[in-house]
Amino acid sequence: MRHRNKIKSLQELSEVLEPLRNDAKKIVHCHGVFDLLHVGHIRYLEQAKEFGDILVVTLTQDHYVNKGPNRPAFTEHLRAESLAALECVDYVAVNQWPTAVETIRLLKPEFYVKGSDYKNSKDDITGKIRDEENSVHSIGGEIRFTEDITFSSSNLINSIIPSFNDETNRYLHDFRRKYSPDDIHNQIENLRDLKVMVIGEAIIDEYVHCESMGKSGKESVLVMKYLSKERYAGGALAIANHLSDFCDKVTLLSYLGDEKTEEDFVRNRLADNIEPIFVYKAESPTITKRRFVDSYSLNKLLGVYDLNGEPLNGDDENIFCDILEERSQEFDVIIVADYDHGLITPKIVDILENSKPFLSINTQINAVNIGFHSISKYDRADYVCIHEGEIRLDQRSRKGELRDLVRDLATRMNDPSVMITRGSNGSLFYRKEVGFTTCPAFAVSIVDRVGAGDAVLALTSLMAAKKAPSDVINFVGNLVGADAVSIVGNERSIDRIKLLKGIASLMK
């Protein structure tokens, strides 16, 4: 098809435009996602072409589309082909950056054109329009806006080709009738002033990517070829990073090993607005959880943990307790991520339960502690966020009615709010004064579950502390979880703008 010849790489497009510019042709540039090409897009592009001679359209790479779960609906290659088929479009390229700022500088258009719905930059929560406008002015260009009917691709996709099953679509329909995107936006922006302390083990998640070579010639052993290694800040480090884009300042209280501390790595992986406070655990490494992964399927083949799971010794425990008692009253919220790797002793539990800040707790089952660690370690909390398997293990009830288990837990712990995450079954949220609310799961494609619970704990803890509506906490928690399972480990943290844009798209 001849229109495919219009599709270029950015570098090719830059080279094509240079002689056209020298021939006094005026270059017009449009940029967007264009996930579902519709009449609003067509009129916008036709009007843009009228400003000059050559219309180039760049589109957002799949990786950078911030439209919520299961978006984009169409891959960048299909979106590029659809645009190239339009007569008014002269060239198309897939952008290689998150925004058009660098692209504008590369292509140097005389006119950069946006639709009328972008005219008021104050409505742009990302700040990208202002950055793009500055980029246009820096190359001597001009930003212009079209005036015509507009449609929302997200609204059309949600209505015509929804990504979810009937149950989830009904839930979203009812939720949209009750809340606007601005309602949820305001709930999230309301978290900014919270003073938060995170307590839990610092964990380095290491992924060793391998390729299968086959069975060993002499033994029944699968032999793998080493390809690459990635390391991420996990555990309480990841939780603090998740919070860093939602609160002005976050304090992290944890331990590093006095052997193989990995301190430079840890500190370099923390956001700038995180205050780290570390106790150095005697005769211990900083916890590293190494997972060997098949590069083709991303299936985990083997885990090897480097840790000392024994409790803090008396001296280290006293240092930790002194810091906790001295600093805890400074905070509005304390989030405890208890992985049971020797940090949180009964003495520390007692201090936490008698502290004044809003207390949020998660106790996690893992290979080290299964059967020996549960939420029963604590007698009081204001918010509990655990997986269904963890409450069932705690109450030794494999088949019991989940709501009864939650009520029993809440009664025993002085009636905290309780979030039960249920994987593909979504989540269940309980408040004594409201009762139960449920939310379906929004994740369709799952890359890796590691760290998803930590991401949900981080943001829902803040919202619970601010007494956000139960169904809003449930909704946001499932969106955050869907984002977290779409990446490997803790490759990146929850991004506030990405979350807000995803909410806006899902609620159209």
C-alpha positions, 0 to 999 in steps of 0.5 A: 500500500502506497500510504505506508511509504508515508511512515518514517522514523523520526530521523528519516522524517527530519531528513525529508523535511529539510529540503522541503523547508529550504523550498519555502514549504511551511511544515505543520506538526500534530502530535497525539495518541490517536488510539481510535481514529474518528471524525474529530481527528480527521477534521482536526488534521484537515484544519491543521493542514490549512496552516501550511504546506506539509502536515507531519503527524507524530504519535505516542509510542505504546510504552508511553500511552497513559490511558489506563489499563489495556490501552492503547487499544491499537498498537503504534504500527496500526495507529500509524498506518491509519493516519498515513491513509488520510489524504491530508497527512503527508508523513507519519512517525512514531515518537521515541520520547514520552512527550513531543518536546524533543520531537518539536526541536528535531522536526522544527515545524513552523506551526505546531497545532493542537485541538481546541480542547487543549487551548486552556493550558490550566486544564492540563494536569501534566504540564506537557502543553506548556512544555511543548509551547516553550519548545515551539517558541525555542525553534521560532515556531508558532502554536495554533489551535483548531476550532471544530467538534471534538470527540474522545477516543477513550469515550468511544473505546469505552462505549464501542470496544470495551476492554473488560468483561460485562461485570466490570463494564457494569461496575464502571458504568455505575461508578461513572454515574456516581463520581466524575474524574475531578472527584477522584482527582481531588481525592488524590491531590488531597494526599499531598500534605500528609507526613508519612513514615514507611517502616519495613525491610529494605529489599533488593529485587534482582532478576537474572534473565536466562535463555534455555540451552537444554538438559545437561549431558550428564545430569537431569539439570536444566542448563540456562545461558545467562543474558542480563541482570536487572536490580530494583529497589523493592520492599519498603524501598518500593513503597516509599518510592510509590508514595514520593509522587503523592506526598511532599516528603516521605520518611523511610525507617528500615535496616541495611546489613552491616555486611554487603550493605548495598547502601550506594545502590539503595540510596541512589534508587530512592526518590529525592524527597525521601528521607532514609533512616537506616539501622545496620543489622549485625552479621547480616547482608542487605536483603537481596531476592534473586530470581532466575527468569526465562527471558522468553516467557518471563516465567520465574525458574528459581529464587535464591535469597541472600538474607538473615531472617533472625530478629534484630539483636538487642543493641540494634533493636534498641537503636531502632526503637529509640528512633521510632519513639523519637520521630513517630509523633512527627507523622500523620501516617505510619505504613508498616510493611512487615515481611517478617525478615527480622525487622519488626520485633514484639517490642517494635510492634508495641511501640507502633500500636501505642503511637498516635499516627494513623497506623496502616499494616500489611503482613506478607506471606513469603517463602521464608515465613509461610505458616508462621507469620500473619496479621495476628501479630498485631492487636491494633491498626487503623487500616489493614491491607492484605491478600485473601490468602493471608487472612485465610491463613491467619484464621485457618479458614480455607473455605469460610465466607470471606466477609465473616473473616473480615468482620472477625479480623476487624472486631479483634483489631479495634475496627480498622478499615480493611482492604482484601486484595483478591488477584483476578477477583478484584478487591473487597473493602470494609468499614464498620460504618459503611459495610462492604464494597467490592471492585473488579480487577482491571488488569488483563495482561499480567507480566509480574505480580511482584510488588503489586501488593506494595503499590496498592498498600502505599496509595490506599493507606494514604486515602484511608487516612484521609477518609476517602470514600470506600468505593473510591479507595477500592477503585484507585487500589485496583487501578494501581494494582493493574499498573503494577502487574504490567511491569517487571518487579519494581521497574518503576514507581506509581506515577501520579500523572499517569494514574490521573490520566488513566482515571480520566480515560477510564471514566469517560 
